[in-house]
């Protein structure tokens, strides 16, 4: 007789948006992926699994770690470690909502947040919002559509600038130069820390919702 080990559901899910494949890895449109990669580094490189059309990992997060990373003076809410699931949808951005919906449906009633780039924010500005519309971001449009119009989830947007350009495709999809890429990875790490703070503390206790690095 075979016994199956029951999977422990996560307490919080973080989705980072981007396009799969090495050709997109160093582009502005992939800062959500970079944030999940930074999150994995911060949590000790847990094992990656491919499921729900996404590259995922799960890890336990100690509130004390988040307090140190985010420079929080007060103790985060909750007791004990929080179980975090992070995912990078392996479907192209404008259809990535399919992967998000699969993950959400497999982990019902688990709160989640989404990290994405934002051309309407200046380079290096991070914005945390409780919910709202997609702001023209095709990944967020896809997520909201696949979730039946549900918009009430936090999103962390990483400003990449360029919103004033008449043609954005090349700007967000061309590989960045070495200097911009190094800065982008710092922005992504800051977004990863903000996601940890959000997961452990909750939206109302997360620190400043709008800041420039």
ROZA-749685 format. One record per residue (C-alpha): residue in three letters; chain; x, y, z. Coordinates in nm, 3 decimals. Example, Ala and Ser with C-alpha at 12.3 -4.5 7.8 and 13.67 -1.06 7.14 Angstrom:
REM ROZA-749685
+------+------+---------+---------+---------+
| kemi | miti |       u |       v |       w |
+------+------+---------+---------+---------+
|  ALA |    A |   1.230 |  -0.450 |   0.780 |
|  SER |    A |   1.367 |  -0.106 |   0.714 |
+------+------+---------+---------+---------+
END
This chain:
REM ROZA-749685
+------+------+---------+---------+---------+
| kemi | miti |       u |       v |       w |
+------+------+---------+---------+---------+
|  UNK |    A |   0.000 |   0.000 |   0.000 |
|  UNK |    A |   0.134 |   0.345 |  -0.094 |
|  UNK |    A |   0.086 |   0.641 |   0.137 |
|  UNK |    A |   0.095 |   0.992 |  -0.007 |
|  UNK |    A |   0.238 |   1.275 |   0.201 |
|  UNK |    A |  -0.011 |   1.558 |   0.223 |
|  UNK |    A |   0.125 |   1.888 |   0.095 |
|  UNK |    A |   0.132 |   2.172 |   0.345 |
|  UNK |    A |  -0.038 |   2.477 |   0.191 |
|  UNK |    A |   0.150 |   2.809 |   0.193 |
|  UNK |    A |   0.049 |   3.109 |   0.400 |
|  UNK |    A |   0.127 |   3.358 |   0.124 |
|  UNK |    A |   0.210 |   3.353 |  -0.249 |
|  UNK |    A |   0.433 |   3.593 |  -0.442 |
|  UNK |    A |   0.413 |   3.606 |  -0.822 |
|  UNK |    A |   0.686 |   3.776 |  -1.023 |
|  UNK |    A |   0.595 |   3.861 |  -1.381 |
|  UNK |    A |   0.820 |   3.831 |  -1.685 |
|  UNK |    A |   0.870 |   3.641 |  -2.008 |
|  UNK |    A |   1.029 |   3.294 |  -2.006 |
|  UNK |    A |   1.345 |   3.217 |  -2.200 |
|  UNK |    A |   1.706 |   3.342 |  -2.191 |
|  UNK |    A |   1.640 |   3.607 |  -2.455 |
|  UNK |    A |   1.422 |   3.801 |  -2.211 |
|  UNK |    A |   1.622 |   3.747 |  -1.893 |
|  UNK |    A |   1.794 |   4.086 |  -1.881 |
|  UNK |    A |   1.508 |   4.303 |  -2.003 |
|  UNK |    A |   1.311 |   4.568 |  -1.815 |
|  UNK |    A |   0.992 |   4.368 |  -1.860 |
|  UNK |    A |   1.143 |   4.088 |  -1.650 |
|  UNK |    A |   1.199 |   4.273 |  -1.325 |
|  UNK |    A |   0.925 |   4.064 |  -1.165 |
|  UNK |    A |   1.126 |   3.750 |  -1.245 |
|  UNK |    A |   1.440 |   3.919 |  -1.109 |
|  UNK |    A |   1.256 |   3.994 |  -0.785 |
|  UNK |    A |   1.160 |   3.627 |  -0.737 |
|  UNK |    A |   1.522 |   3.528 |  -0.809 |
|  UNK |    A |   1.636 |   3.778 |  -0.546 |
|  UNK |    A |   1.378 |   3.640 |  -0.305 |
|  UNK |    A |   1.512 |   3.291 |  -0.357 |
|  UNK |    A |   1.867 |   3.412 |  -0.285 |
|  UNK |    A |   1.752 |   3.581 |   0.035 |
|  UNK |    A |   1.584 |   3.261 |   0.152 |
|  UNK |    A |   1.881 |   3.033 |   0.095 |
|  UNK |    A |   1.810 |   2.904 |  -0.260 |
|  UNK |    A |   1.530 |   2.654 |  -0.191 |
|  UNK |    A |   1.464 |   2.381 |  -0.447 |
|  UNK |    A |   1.283 |   2.486 |  -0.764 |
|  UNK |    A |   0.978 |   2.290 |  -0.880 |
|  UNK |    A |   0.786 |   2.327 |  -1.208 |
|  UNK |    A |   0.412 |   2.316 |  -1.145 |
|  UNK |    A |   0.097 |   2.513 |  -1.233 |
|  UNK |    A |   0.274 |   2.629 |  -1.551 |
|  UNK |    A |   0.525 |   2.812 |  -1.331 |
|  UNK |    A |   0.873 |   2.784 |  -1.189 |
|  UNK |    A |   0.811 |   2.777 |  -0.814 |
|  UNK |    A |   0.977 |   2.733 |  -0.477 |
|  UNK |    A |   0.854 |   2.718 |  -0.119 |
|  UNK |    A |   1.037 |   2.830 |   0.192 |
|  UNK |    A |   0.980 |   2.908 |   0.556 |
|  UNK |    A |   1.026 |   3.275 |   0.642 |
|  UNK |    A |   1.120 |   3.377 |   0.993 |
|  UNK |    A |   0.973 |   3.713 |   1.104 |
|  UNK |    A |   1.311 |   3.806 |   1.253 |
|  UNK |    A |   1.471 |   3.778 |   0.907 |
|  UNK |    A |   1.214 |   4.015 |   0.759 |
|  UNK |    A |   1.252 |   4.259 |   1.049 |
|  UNK |    A |   1.626 |   4.274 |   0.980 |
|  UNK |    A |   1.602 |   4.305 |   0.603 |
|  UNK |    A |   1.328 |   4.568 |   0.607 |
|  UNK |    A |   1.466 |   4.760 |   0.907 |
|  UNK |    A |   1.135 |   4.727 |   1.090 |
|  UNK |    A |   1.141 |   4.854 |   1.447 |
|  UNK |    A |   0.827 |   4.670 |   1.556 |
|  UNK |    A |   0.787 |   4.296 |   1.556 |
|  UNK |    A |   0.599 |   4.163 |   1.251 |
|  UNK |    A |   0.248 |   4.037 |   1.317 |
|  UNK |    A |   0.188 |   3.665 |   1.364 |
|  UNK |    A |   0.362 |   3.385 |   1.547 |
|  UNK |    A |   0.631 |   3.157 |   1.418 |
|  UNK |    A |   0.755 |   3.102 |   1.064 |
|  UNK |    A |   0.545 |   3.181 |   0.760 |
|  UNK |    A |   0.537 |   2.940 |   0.467 |
|  UNK |    A |   0.594 |   3.127 |   0.143 |
|  UNK |    A |   0.534 |   3.012 |  -0.214 |
|  UNK |    A |   0.697 |   3.213 |  -0.494 |
|  UNK |    A |   0.623 |   3.163 |  -0.863 |
|  UNK |    A |   0.744 |   3.280 |  -1.203 |
|  UNK |    A |   0.476 |   3.199 |  -1.465 |
|  UNK |    A |   0.633 |   3.021 |  -1.762 |
|  UNK |    A |   0.375 |   3.157 |  -2.005 |
|  UNK |    A |   0.441 |   3.475 |  -2.199 |
|  UNK |    A |   0.344 |   3.794 |  -2.018 |
|  UNK |    A |   0.018 |   3.872 |  -2.196 |
|  UNK |    A |  -0.118 |   3.527 |  -2.103 |
|  UNK |    A |   0.056 |   3.481 |  -1.770 |
|  UNK |    A |  -0.276 |   3.507 |  -1.586 |
|  UNK |    A |  -0.342 |   3.145 |  -1.682 |
|  UNK |    A |  -0.051 |   3.029 |  -1.468 |
|  UNK |    A |  -0.147 |   3.261 |  -1.184 |
|  UNK |    A |  -0.506 |   3.131 |  -1.190 |
|  UNK |    A |  -0.382 |   2.769 |  -1.183 |
|  UNK |    A |  -0.169 |   2.844 |  -0.877 |
|  UNK |    A |  -0.442 |   3.040 |  -0.700 |
|  UNK |    A |  -0.699 |   2.767 |  -0.767 |
|  UNK |    A |  -0.462 |   2.500 |  -0.633 |
|  UNK |    A |  -0.406 |   2.705 |  -0.317 |
|  UNK |    A |  -0.752 |   2.838 |  -0.244 |
|  UNK |    A |  -0.799 |   3.118 |   0.007 |
|  UNK |    A |  -0.424 |   3.185 |   0.025 |
|  UNK |    A |  -0.347 |   3.559 |  -0.009 |
|  UNK |    A |  -0.106 |   3.663 |  -0.282 |
|  UNK |    A |   0.081 |   3.960 |  -0.426 |
|  UNK |    A |   0.218 |   4.034 |  -0.774 |
|  UNK |    A |   0.550 |   4.201 |  -0.861 |
|  UNK |    A |   0.583 |   4.366 |  -1.203 |
|  UNK |    A |   0.765 |   4.639 |  -1.392 |
|  UNK |    A |   0.588 |   4.970 |  -1.457 |
|  UNK |    A |   0.676 |   5.210 |  -1.738 |
|  UNK |    A |   0.461 |   5.481 |  -1.581 |
|  UNK |    A |   0.686 |   5.506 |  -1.276 |
|  UNK |    A |   1.031 |   5.668 |  -1.282 |
|  UNK |    A |   1.335 |   5.443 |  -1.296 |
|  UNK |    A |   1.390 |   5.292 |  -0.951 |
|  UNK |    A |   1.063 |   5.402 |  -0.791 |
|  UNK |    A |   0.879 |   5.123 |  -0.607 |
|  UNK |    A |   0.506 |   5.142 |  -0.543 |
|  UNK |    A |   0.302 |   4.914 |  -0.319 |
|  UNK |    A |  -0.073 |   4.925 |  -0.369 |
|  UNK |    A |  -0.352 |   4.724 |  -0.207 |
|  UNK |    A |  -0.540 |   4.666 |  -0.535 |
|  UNK |    A |  -0.681 |   4.857 |  -0.829 |
|  UNK |    A |  -0.668 |   4.829 |  -1.205 |
|  UNK |    A |  -0.396 |   4.698 |  -1.433 |
|  UNK |    A |  -0.258 |   5.037 |  -1.537 |
|  UNK |    A |  -0.215 |   4.908 |  -1.891 |
|  UNK |    A |   0.025 |   4.629 |  -1.787 |
|  UNK |    A |  -0.053 |   4.326 |  -2.002 |
|  UNK |    A |   0.046 |   4.077 |  -1.736 |
|  UNK |    A |  -0.185 |   4.235 |  -1.480 |
|  UNK |    A |  -0.461 |   4.261 |  -1.742 |
|  UNK |    A |  -0.424 |   3.886 |  -1.803 |
|  UNK |    A |  -0.430 |   3.804 |  -1.430 |
|  UNK |    A |  -0.740 |   4.011 |  -1.362 |
|  UNK |    A |  -0.913 |   3.859 |  -1.663 |
|  UNK |    A |  -0.828 |   3.499 |  -1.568 |
|  UNK |    A |  -0.945 |   3.563 |  -1.211 |
|  UNK |    A |  -1.284 |   3.677 |  -1.337 |
|  UNK |    A |  -1.228 |   4.046 |  -1.281 |
|  UNK |    A |  -1.085 |   4.006 |  -0.930 |
|  UNK |    A |  -0.855 |   4.304 |  -0.860 |
|  UNK |    A |  -0.828 |   4.298 |  -0.482 |
|  UNK |    A |  -0.470 |   4.178 |  -0.451 |
|  UNK |    A |  -0.157 |   4.378 |  -0.359 |
|  UNK |    A |   0.089 |   4.459 |  -0.632 |
|  UNK |    A |   0.446 |   4.582 |  -0.606 |
|  UNK |    A |   0.544 |   4.783 |  -0.912 |
|  UNK |    A |   0.906 |   4.854 |  -1.003 |
|  UNK |    A |   0.951 |   5.172 |  -1.205 |
|  UNK |    A |   1.146 |   5.132 |  -1.528 |
|  UNK |    A |   1.053 |   5.467 |  -1.685 |
|  UNK |    A |   0.986 |   5.509 |  -2.055 |
|  UNK |    A |   0.617 |   5.588 |  -2.027 |
|  UNK |    A |   0.667 |   5.900 |  -2.236 |
|  UNK |    A |   0.799 |   5.702 |  -2.535 |
|  UNK |    A |   0.575 |   5.654 |  -2.838 |
|  UNK |    A |   0.701 |   5.296 |  -2.885 |
|  UNK |    A |   0.761 |   5.092 |  -2.572 |
|  UNK |    A |   0.813 |   4.741 |  -2.708 |
|  UNK |    A |   1.183 |   4.774 |  -2.784 |
|  UNK |    A |   1.244 |   4.968 |  -2.463 |
|  UNK |    A |   1.101 |   4.701 |  -2.232 |
|  UNK |    A |   1.212 |   4.397 |  -2.431 |
|  UNK |    A |   1.567 |   4.485 |  -2.534 |
|  UNK |    A |   1.846 |   4.363 |  -2.301 |
|  UNK |    A |   1.974 |   4.628 |  -2.062 |
|  UNK |    A |   2.332 |   4.746 |  -2.055 |
|  UNK |    A |   2.558 |   4.641 |  -1.769 |
|  UNK |    A |   2.499 |   4.956 |  -1.559 |
|  UNK |    A |   2.121 |   4.950 |  -1.592 |
|  UNK |    A |   2.112 |   4.576 |  -1.527 |
|  UNK |    A |   2.310 |   4.614 |  -1.206 |
|  UNK |    A |   2.069 |   4.885 |  -1.089 |
|  UNK |    A |   1.766 |   4.678 |  -1.193 |
|  UNK |    A |   1.884 |   4.387 |  -0.980 |
|  UNK |    A |   1.910 |   4.619 |  -0.679 |
|  UNK |    A |   1.554 |   4.740 |  -0.745 |
|  UNK |    A |   1.439 |   4.379 |  -0.776 |
|  UNK |    A |   1.601 |   4.291 |  -0.443 |
|  UNK |    A |   1.423 |   4.585 |  -0.276 |
|  UNK |    A |   1.094 |   4.460 |  -0.422 |
|  UNK |    A |   1.167 |   4.110 |  -0.290 |
|  UNK |    A |   1.221 |   4.249 |   0.060 |
|  UNK |    A |   0.899 |   4.449 |   0.031 |
|  UNK |    A |   0.716 |   4.128 |  -0.068 |
|  UNK |    A |   0.852 |   3.953 |   0.242 |
|  UNK |    A |   0.744 |   4.245 |   0.458 |
|  UNK |    A |   0.398 |   4.236 |   0.302 |
|  UNK |    A |   0.369 |   3.860 |   0.356 |
|  UNK |    A |   0.474 |   3.869 |   0.721 |
|  UNK |    A |   0.330 |   4.203 |   0.835 |
|  UNK |    A |   0.027 |   4.247 |   0.612 |
|  UNK |    A |  -0.050 |   4.545 |   0.391 |
|  UNK |    A |  -0.153 |   4.785 |   0.668 |
|  UNK |    A |   0.173 |   4.734 |   0.858 |
|  UNK |    A |   0.408 |   4.731 |   0.560 |
|  UNK |    A |   0.630 |   5.038 |   0.557 |
|  UNK |    A |   0.609 |   5.330 |   0.312 |
|  UNK |    A |   0.401 |   5.237 |   0.009 |
|  UNK |    A |   0.586 |   5.462 |  -0.236 |
|  UNK |    A |   0.960 |   5.524 |  -0.238 |
|  UNK |    A |   1.258 |   5.579 |  -0.467 |
|  UNK |    A |   1.576 |   5.381 |  -0.423 |
+------+------+---------+---------+---------+
END
